Amino acid sequence: MGEVQTTSGGVPRARRRVPCFEWIRAAGCVAITLLHVFVSLDNAVGIEALSPSRVLVEDLVAVTFTRWAVPVFLMVTGALLLDPKRKVSWARIGHYAARMLFTLATFGLLFCLIESVYDHHGVSLAVVGEALRNLVTGHSWDHLWYVYALLFLYLLTPGFRWLVGRLSRAGYAFLLGLLYLVVLVVPTALFWSGRHFSTPFNVVPAMFYYLLGQYAWRYLRPQRGAKAPARPVVIAGAVSLVALIICAATGNAVYALPEFCVIGPFALLVFCLFMGYATEPIERHPAAALLADYSFGIYVVHPFFLHVITHLVNPLAIPVVLYELMALTIALAGSLGVVWLVRHIPGFEGRI
């Protein structure tokens, strides 16, 4: 998601674009922003009493259908970096890892400071120290777990490339199946034991999506003019989707989070649909190309604008749909603006 290749001087250069991955980036950053719009509205006091049917529909359908973004983003990264046909040097891996560290040291630290200042109603050395501690231990804003996970995955990439390059298709499928069982059972056990997820553990589900992306790219791409995914992928994705809806309907929406991997087969189905149908060069659609180019920055920044909106605008005072459209527009436009400004600061080029 939002990978930027650079010259030896650190100047961004055009990456070799895969159309379906560009469309995933564009659609995914809108989906994740829309997901957080729905979630922030659900958390608004009194909104369920005001419009219970709309909240129910959004919880069961809209939220469920937008949760694919982060798993599929991780799958795209795995499809690219674990492809044995692509040369991935230590320098490139180091560049990607440095981007994640930069993101955490800037936006991650800023979000931690905002949280600590808000909790303590002021700034002090103790507050700054708390923010730094939260950053280092992975307790920044929740959505940044993806950035921490990417950092770990980049560092593990040489080992993963060595492993998948030596596995047969059957061996690769067995590894994914085994890993899927682990990420279904362990997070559930931790959750029921009352233990909070730590960022180091979150990398384990991320590993599953990362490896799954390369498997799908290598073995599940439509062949000979076909577009539709293979029947087993469709069936597994449909079962996963039904399970997600049941989780939401029974008050167990936490299991729809990417960490629990119930969404895994549905994410695979979405990934395969993009591979089959999103084949047109995205450059023919400037707005979509812009979103794809800024997708990583949008992912990082957009929750800030949603927090501001929820504090400044009472969602009960205007029609729900109008509030959602306004929040989505402000979050996307604001994130685009912030990322554009950051990219024009000397030394920040190609960082986000």
C-alpha positions, -999 to 999 in steps of 0.1 A, spaced: 0 0 0 15 33 -11 49 18 -17 73 44 -30 105 35 -49 134 60 -47 166 68 -65 199 66 -47 194 102 -36 161 94 -20 140 111 -46 107 93 -54 105 77 -88 76 60 -106 70 24 -94 62 -4 -117 24 -3 -114 2 -34 -113 -33 -21 -123 -53 -43 -99 -30 -33 -70 -34 3 -78 -72 -1 -78 -70 -19 -44 -50 10 -30 -76 36 -42 -107 16 -32 -91 4 0 -83 39 14 -119 50 8 -132 18 24 -111 21 55 -121 58 59 -158 49 54 -155 21 79 -141 45 105 -169 70 97 -195 43 105 -177 33 137 -173 69 149 -210 75 143 -220 43 161 -200 56 191 -219 89 192 -242 91 222 -279 88 213 -274 79 177 -289 44 181 -320 57 197 -323 83 169 -320 59 140 -319 22 153 -326 6 119 -299 26 101 -273 17 128 -283 -20 126 -280 -20 88 -246 -3 89 -233 -26 116 -244 -57 97 -237 -47 61 -217 -14 57 -192 -21 84 -188 -57 73 -183 -49 37 -156 -23 44 -134 -44 67 -115 -60 39 -92 -31 33 -63 -37 58 -60 -75 52 -60 -69 14 -34 -41 18 -12 -66 35 -19 -92 8 -8 -67 -19 25 -61 0 31 -98 2 22 -104 -34 49 -78 -44 77 -84 -20 75 -122 -18 74 -126 -56 105 -146 -66 104 -129 -100 110 -95 -84 144 -84 -72 141 -72 -36 174 -59 -23 183 -53 13 185 -16 5 148 -16 -7 137 -35 25 157 -10 46 140 19 28 105 5 34 113 -2 71 127 33 75 94 47 61 75 29 88 99 41 115 95 77 101 57 74 102 57 62 138 83 88 149 62 116 134 25 109 131 25 80 156 42 102 183 19 131 175 -12 109 180 3 96 213 9 131 225 -26 141 216 -40 112 236 -18 119 266 -25 156 266 -62 150 263 -62 125 292 -41 147 315 -56 180 304 -22 196 298 15 191 288 43 182 310 75 161 309 56 132 324 29 135 297 56 135 270 73 106 286 40 87 287 35 94 250 70 81 241 64 50 262 31 43 245 47 48 211 76 24 218 52 -3 233 28 -1 204 0 17 222 -5 45 197 -39 50 180 -54 16 172 -52 19 134 -14 22 135 -11 -15 144 -9 -19 106 23 3 105 39 -16 133 30 -49 116 45 -37 83 77 -28 101 80 -63 114 70 -79 81 96 -59 62 123 -71 86 111 -107 82 108 -105 44 142 -120 35 133 -151 55 99 -153 40 113 -150 5 137 -179 12 109 -200 26 82 -195 -1 107 -199 -28 113 -234 -17 78 -245 -10 56 -265 -35 20 -253 -40 8 -281 -16 34 -272 10 26 -235 7 -12 -243 11 -4 -265 41 16 -237 58 -12 -212 52 -38 -236 66 -17 -242 97 -11 -205 102 -48 -198 97 -57 -222 125 -32 -205 148 -45 -170 141 -81 -182 146 -74 -199 180 -48 -178 197 -64 -144 194 -97 -158 206 -80 -175 236 -62 -142 245 -95 -123 242 -114 -146 264 -86 -146 290 -90 -108 292 -56 -101 278 -51 -70 256 -36 -76 222 0 -64 220 15 -51 188 41 -79 186 14 -105 185 -6 -86 159 22 -93 135 12 -130 135 -22 -124 118 -4 -99 95 20 -127 85 -9 -148 74 -23 -121 51 12 -113 39 19 -149 29 -17 -153 15 -12 -124 -9 18 -141 -25 0 -174 -27 -30 -158 -44 -9 -138 -68 11 -170 -77 -16 -196 -79 -51 -180 -80 -48 -154 -108 -75 -159 -134 -62 -178 -164 -70 -177 -202 -92 -147 -202 -113 -157 -171 -122 -130 -146 -142 -147 -119 -124 -163 -89 -122 -200 -85 -153 -216 -70 -136 -227 -38 -125 -191 -32 -160 -178 -38 -175 -204 -14 -150 -198 13 -154 -160 9 -192 -163 12 -190 -184 43 -166 -159 58 -189 -130 50 -219 -148 66 -198 -155 97 -189 -118 99 -225 -108 97 -234 -133 124 -207 -119 146 -221 -84 142 -257 -95 147 -249 -114 179 -228 -86 196 -195 -102 188 -183 -77 162 -148 -78 177 -143 -111 158 -146 -92 126 -113 -74 133 -84 -84 111 -65 -98 141 -90 -127 145 -88 -136 108 -124 -147 105 -123 -122 76 -94 -140 59 -114 -159 32 -135 -129 24 -104 -108 20 -90 -134 -3 -122 -132 -24 -120 -94 -26 -83 -97 -36 -92 -123 -64 -120 -101 -77 -96 -72 -81 -71 -94 -99 -98 -106 -123 -117 -74 -130 -96 -44 -121 -72 -46 -151 -76 -11 -166 -47 12 -160 -56 35 -132 -39 65 -149 -70 68 -171 -89 79 -140 -70 108 -123 -90 109 -91 -85 72 -85 -48 75 -94 -45 103 -68 -61 82 -41 -39 52 -49 -7 74 -48 -18 89 -14 -33 58 0 -8 51 28 -9 87 39 -47 87 39 -47 56 60 -24 71 86 -39 106 88 -77 103 83 -86 93 119 -73 127 131 -99 145 110 -127 121 122 -118 128 158 -119 166 151 -153 163 133 -169 143 162 -158 170 187 -169 199 166 -201 186 149 -231 170 167 -242 141 145 -276 143 161 -282 178 148 -281 169 110 -294 140 89 -272 109 94 -264 105 57 -254 141 54 -231 137 84 -215 106 70 -209 122 36 -194 153 52 -171 133 75 -159 111 46 -152 141 24 -134 161 51 -113 131 62 -102 122 27 -96 158 16 -79 168 48 -56 137 46 -47 145 10 -38 180 20 -17 170 49 2 144 29 7 168 0 22 194 25 44 168 42 58 156 8 69 191 0 89 196 32 126 191 25 138 157 37 102 143 38 100 134 1 89 98 -4 83 92 33 46 90 33 
